[in-house]
Amino acid sequence: TLPHSKLEVPHDSVYNHYVQAFNEQPQMRAAESEPNTPHEPYPRATYAAMVSRLDKFVGEIVEAISKKGMLENTLIIFSSDNGPHQEGGNNPAFFNSNGGLTGVKRDLNEGGIRVPLIAMWKGKIKAGSVSNNITAMWDLFPTFQQLSKQNISKDIDGISLLPTLLGRKQKPHKYLYWEFHENGGKQAVRMGKWKAIRLNASTNISGPIALYDLSVDTMEKNNIASQYPLIVQQMDSIMLQAHTPHKNWPFLPAELKSR
């Protein structure tokens, strides 16, 4: 969970290093209504110290596994569940945390959902190798099933990543689908080079869809929906098909109305 929205870290030598390095002006408490919430006057230094602490912890895990002689039998995966956050006084622009992509946590633009995934497995994964396989977190479950020699569950969205990890031919996704229930409801689809986003889906399921060609526009600056109406129509169909209604998670207007 490091780093997360709650900016909190021991005020040790690492923290003090960043306080001095950033020459940051102390920030006043933003919410006096939460007197019991820890206040960090130097949010940039705190965030940087949290990242450094996380890096140290990961190193300790790798070192411990190595000392036990288990590296050749251990797959280590490092990733994030979303893009950078801007809560608690954190400033992702200062650190260029999304690498120039559009959006942050809670956005379905690339900056909100496109994250690094680093895998290490001594003797199995070629060091320094890079994959452009389009994947998602729900692919990890079937990957672990295959690694542990279990049958891969049926009727799930995930596809085992083991072929990619071992440098073999990977079965691709036909598409990836996301929905976010806050801020009016958001939907997104990734299909090959195409990326589609619909906002305010919880109030207007027929609302406009923005379309981007990520092969030439990873920053999603040029909405080309008007140029490719058939692709937009296909994305619209996928959004309707991929959404799974659930009584505890109403999302579309009809679901919210009937609750």
C-alpha positions as CSV (number, residue, x, y, z in Angstrom):
1,T,0.0,0.0,0.0
2,L,3.0,2.3,-0.2
3,P,2.6,5.0,-1.4
4,H,-1.1,5.6,-0.8
5,S,-3.5,8.5,-0.2
6,K,-2.5,8.9,3.4
7,L,0.8,10.6,3.4
8,E,2.5,9.3,6.5
9,V,6.1,8.2,7.1
10,P,8.7,8.2,9.9
11,H,10.6,11.5,10.0
12,D,14.0,9.7,9.6
13,S,17.1,10.5,7.6
14,V,15.4,9.6,4.3
15,Y,12.5,12.0,5.0
16,N,14.9,14.8,6.1
17,H,17.0,14.2,3.0
18,Y,14.0,15.0,0.7
19,V,12.8,17.9,2.9
20,Q,16.2,19.5,2.2
21,A,16.5,18.4,-1.4
22,F,13.1,19.8,-2.5
23,N,13.4,23.0,-0.5
24,E,9.6,22.6,0.0
25,Q,7.6,25.3,1.8
26,P,5.6,23.8,4.7
27,Q,1.9,23.3,4.1
28,M,-0.8,24.2,6.5
29,R,-3.3,21.6,7.6
30,A,-6.0,21.4,4.9
31,A,-8.9,20.1,7.1
32,E,-9.2,21.3,10.6
33,S,-12.4,19.2,10.8
34,E,-10.1,16.1,11.1
35,P,-7.8,16.9,14.0
36,N,-6.9,13.3,14.6
37,T,-5.6,12.9,11.0
38,P,-1.8,13.0,10.8
39,H,-0.6,16.1,9.1
40,E,2.5,16.2,6.9
41,P,3.7,19.7,6.3
42,Y,6.0,18.5,3.5
43,P,3.9,16.3,1.3
44,R,6.4,16.0,-1.6
45,A,9.2,14.9,0.8
46,T,6.8,12.5,2.5
47,Y,5.7,10.9,-0.8
48,A,9.3,10.5,-1.9
49,A,10.3,9.0,1.4
50,M,7.4,6.5,1.1
51,V,8.5,5.5,-2.4
52,S,12.1,5.1,-1.2
53,R,10.9,3.0,1.8
54,L,8.9,0.8,-0.5
55,D,12.0,0.3,-2.7
56,K,14.0,-0.7,0.4
57,F,11.3,-3.2,1.5
58,V,11.2,-4.8,-1.9
59,G,15.0,-5.1,-1.8
60,E,14.8,-6.8,1.6
61,I,12.3,-9.3,0.2
62,V,14.5,-10.2,-2.7
63,E,17.5,-10.4,-0.5
64,A,15.8,-12.8,1.9
65,I,14.6,-15.1,-0.9
66,S,18.1,-15.1,-2.3
67,K,19.7,-16.0,1.0
68,K,17.4,-18.9,1.3
69,G,18.4,-20.1,-2.1
70,M,14.9,-19.8,-3.4
71,L,15.3,-17.3,-6.3
72,E,15.1,-20.0,-9.0
73,N,11.8,-21.3,-7.6
74,T,10.2,-17.9,-6.9
75,L,8.3,-15.6,-9.2
76,I,8.4,-12.0,-8.0
77,I,5.9,-9.6,-9.5
78,F,5.8,-5.9,-8.8
79,S,2.9,-3.6,-10.0
80,S,0.3,-1.1,-9.0
81,D,-3.5,-1.2,-8.9
82,N,-3.9,2.2,-10.5
83,G,-2.1,5.4,-11.6
84,P,-0.8,8.1,-9.3
85,H,-3.1,9.8,-6.8
86,Q,-3.4,13.4,-5.9
87,E,-4.9,13.0,-2.4
88,G,-3.5,14.1,0.9
89,G,-1.5,16.9,-0.7
90,N,0.4,14.7,-3.1
91,N,1.4,16.4,-6.4
92,P,1.8,13.8,-9.2
93,A,2.8,16.5,-11.7
94,F,5.8,17.4,-9.6
95,F,7.1,13.9,-9.9
96,N,5.8,13.3,-13.4
97,S,4.3,10.2,-11.8
98,N,2.1,9.2,-14.8
99,G,5.0,9.5,-17.2
100,G,3.2,12.2,-19.3
101,L,0.1,10.2,-19.8
102,T,-3.3,11.8,-19.3
103,G,-5.2,11.2,-16.1
104,V,-4.5,10.0,-12.5
105,K,-6.2,7.6,-10.1
106,R,-10.0,7.4,-10.7
107,D,-9.6,8.3,-14.3
108,L,-9.9,5.7,-17.1
109,N,-7.5,7.5,-19.3
110,E,-4.1,5.8,-19.6
111,G,-2.6,7.8,-16.7
112,G,-5.2,6.3,-14.4
113,I,-5.0,2.6,-15.4
114,R,-1.8,2.0,-17.3
115,V,0.8,0.9,-14.8
116,P,4.2,-0.9,-14.9
117,L,4.4,-4.6,-14.3
118,I,7.9,-6.0,-13.4
119,A,8.5,-9.7,-13.1
120,M,11.6,-11.5,-11.9
121,W,12.2,-15.3,-12.0
122,K,15.8,-16.4,-12.1
123,G,16.5,-18.8,-14.8
124,K,13.0,-18.5,-16.3
125,I,12.5,-14.9,-17.3
126,K,15.2,-13.4,-19.5
127,A,16.8,-10.4,-17.7
128,G,16.1,-7.1,-19.4
129,S,13.4,-8.5,-21.7
130,V,10.3,-6.4,-22.4
131,S,6.8,-7.4,-23.5
132,N,4.2,-5.2,-25.2
133,N,1.4,-7.7,-24.3
134,I,-1.7,-5.9,-23.3
135,T,-2.8,-7.3,-20.0
136,A,-4.6,-6.5,-16.8
137,M,-4.6,-7.5,-13.1
138,W,-7.3,-10.1,-13.6
139,D,-4.8,-12.1,-15.7
140,L,-2.7,-12.8,-12.6
141,F,-5.2,-15.3,-11.1
142,P,-5.1,-17.8,-14.0
143,T,-1.4,-17.2,-14.2
144,F,-1.0,-18.4,-10.6
145,Q,-3.4,-21.3,-11.2
146,Q,-1.2,-22.5,-14.1
147,L,2.0,-22.0,-12.2
148,S,0.6,-24.2,-9.3
149,K,-0.5,-26.8,-11.9
150,Q,-4.2,-26.3,-11.2
151,N,-6.9,-26.2,-13.8
152,I,-7.6,-22.7,-15.0
153,S,-11.1,-21.6,-14.0
154,K,-13.7,-21.4,-16.7
155,D,-15.9,-18.3,-17.3
156,I,-13.4,-15.8,-16.1
157,D,-12.0,-12.8,-18.0
158,G,-8.3,-13.4,-17.2
159,I,-5.8,-15.1,-19.5
160,S,-2.7,-16.8,-18.0
161,L,0.4,-14.7,-18.6
162,L,2.8,-17.6,-18.2
163,P,3.6,-17.7,-21.9
164,T,4.6,-14.1,-21.8
165,L,6.8,-14.5,-18.7
166,L,8.6,-17.4,-20.4
167,G,9.0,-15.6,-23.7
168,R,6.5,-17.7,-25.6
169,K,3.6,-16.9,-27.8
170,Q,0.7,-15.4,-25.8
171,K,-3.0,-15.7,-26.4
172,P,-4.2,-12.1,-26.6
173,H,-7.3,-10.5,-25.2
174,K,-10.0,-9.6,-27.7
175,Y,-10.6,-6.5,-25.5
176,L,-10.2,-5.2,-22.0
177,Y,-13.1,-3.5,-20.2
178,W,-13.2,-1.2,-17.2
179,E,-15.9,0.6,-15.3
180,F,-15.7,3.1,-12.5
181,H,-18.7,3.7,-10.3
182,E,-17.8,7.2,-8.9
183,N,-17.9,10.6,-10.5
184,G,-21.0,9.9,-12.7
185,G,-19.8,6.5,-13.8
186,K,-17.1,5.8,-16.4
187,Q,-16.5,3.1,-18.9
188,A,-13.5,2.2,-21.0
189,V,-12.5,-0.4,-23.6
190,R,-9.1,-1.3,-25.0
191,M,-9.2,-3.3,-28.2
192,G,-5.9,-3.6,-30.0
193,K,-4.7,-0.1,-30.7
194,W,-8.1,1.4,-30.0
195,K,-9.1,2.9,-26.7
196,A,-12.7,4.2,-26.0
197,I,-13.9,6.1,-23.0
198,R,-17.5,7.1,-22.0
199,L,-18.2,9.5,-19.1
200,N,-21.4,9.9,-17.1
201,A,-22.5,6.4,-18.0
202,S,-24.7,6.2,-14.9
203,T,-26.9,9.0,-16.1
204,N,-26.7,8.5,-19.9
205,I,-25.8,5.1,-21.2
206,S,-26.1,6.5,-24.8
207,G,-23.7,9.4,-24.1
208,P,-20.8,10.2,-26.4
209,I,-17.8,7.9,-26.6
210,A,-14.3,9.3,-27.1
211,L,-12.0,7.2,-29.3
212,Y,-8.2,7.3,-29.4
213,D,-5.5,5.4,-31.4
214,L,-2.9,4.5,-28.8
215,S,-0.4,3.4,-31.4
216,V,0.1,7.1,-32.3
217,D,-1.6,8.9,-29.4
218,T,-0.7,7.4,-26.0
219,M,-1.5,10.7,-24.3
220,E,-5.0,10.5,-25.6
221,K,-5.0,14.1,-26.9
222,N,-6.9,13.5,-30.2
223,N,-10.5,12.2,-30.0
224,I,-11.0,10.7,-33.4
225,A,-14.5,9.2,-32.8
226,S,-16.1,11.2,-35.7
227,Q,-13.6,9.6,-38.1
228,Y,-14.3,6.0,-37.1
229,P,-18.0,5.6,-36.5
230,L,-18.0,1.8,-37.0
231,I,-15.2,1.4,-34.4
232,V,-17.2,3.6,-32.0
233,Q,-20.3,1.5,-32.6
234,Q,-18.3,-1.7,-31.9
235,M,-17.0,-0.1,-28.6
236,D,-20.5,0.8,-27.6
237,S,-21.6,-2.8,-28.1
238,I,-18.7,-4.1,-26.0
239,M,-19.5,-1.7,-23.2
240,L,-23.1,-3.0,-23.0
241,Q,-22.0,-6.6,-23.4
242,A,-19.1,-6.6,-20.9
243,H,-21.0,-4.9,-18.0
244,T,-22.3,-7.4,-15.5
245,P,-25.3,-6.1,-13.4
246,H,-25.1,-6.7,-9.7
247,K,-27.7,-5.7,-7.1
248,N,-25.0,-4.4,-4.7
249,W,-23.2,-2.4,-7.4
250,P,-25.8,-0.6,-9.5
251,F,-24.1,1.2,-12.4
252,L,-26.3,1.9,-15.4
253,P,-29.3,4.3,-15.1
254,A,-31.9,1.4,-15.1
255,E,-30.1,-0.3,-12.3
256,L,-29.9,2.8,-10.2
257,K,-33.6,3.6,-10.8
258,S,-34.7,0.1,-9.7
259,R,-32.7,0.1,-6.5
